[in-house]
Amino acid sequence: MALQEEEFKEYAEKAKSLPPARATKDADKLILYGLYKQATVGSVNTNRPGFFSPTERAKWDAWKAVEGKSKEEAMTEYIAKVKQLQQVEGAASTT
């Protein structure tokens, strides 16, 4: 499991260098956010933000959507999602 945690940390760093919003869709960023929170914190442990905090509300919803996944499942899916986004970025930069 320590190996998976190391790989997770590596891909969390790689996620920071994904292209800006035009190339990396907000929906993909929210998926990453939810998986990251599930892997590092566990299931949602806060109340849903109010209507006047749409960004925080969307992030909370993304986290809630993956509630129940184990830490390991969330890490595995997070790594796979970052790899997928890197491939999309690579394909886009060659066209």
N, C-alpha and C positions, 0 to 999 in steps of 0.2 A: 504494500500500500504506500510506503514511503516513496517508491519510484513514481507512482501515479501522482502523488502530491507534488513532487519535483517537476514532473511534466506539466501539471496544472499551473504551477507558478510560472513556468517558462512561457506557456501559452497566454497567461494573463498579461505578461509583459508584451508579448507579440500583439495582443489585441489592442494595446495602446497605440500601436503604429499602423493600424488599419487606416485606409484612406478617409478623407473627410466625408461629411454627410452626403455629398453628391454621389459618391460611389458606394458607401456603406449605408444601407437604408436604416431608418430609425427602427423599423420592426426587428431587424437583425441585431441592432444594438440593445434593444429591450430584451430579446431572447438571451443574449449574452449576460445582461445585467441580472435577469432572473436566475439563470443557472449559476452565476458567480455567487450571488447571495445565498442560494440554496446550498452550494458546496461549502461556503465559508461560515455561514450563520445557522443554517437549517431552515426549518419552516418559518413562515411569516410570524413575527412576534410583535407587530405593531398594528395599530388601527389604520384603516384606509384613509389616506389624506383627503381633505375636503375638495369640493368642487372648484375652488379658486386656486388650487395647486395642480394644474393639469399634468405637468411634467412628473411631479412626485407621485401623482395618482397612477400614471401610466407605468412608472417603474414598479410601484407596489403591485399593480395588476400582473405585470410580467413575472414577478417573484411568486405571487399567489398561484399563477398558472402552473408552476412546477412543484408546488407544495406536495409533499409525500414522497418525492424522489429521495433516494439515499444520497449521502455525500458522494459516494463513489459514482453513482449514476450521473449525478449533476456534473462532476468533474469530467467524466468520459464524454458526455454530450457537449460540454463547454469546449473541450479540446477539439472535438470533431467539427463544431461550428466555426471555430477560429480557422481551422485548416480549410474548411469549405470557403470561407470568405477570402482567405489568402489566395486560393486557386482562382476565384472569381476576379480578384484584383490582378493576378498575374495574366489571366486571359484578356482582361480589359486593357492592360498596358501593352499587349502585343498587337492589338488591332489598330 
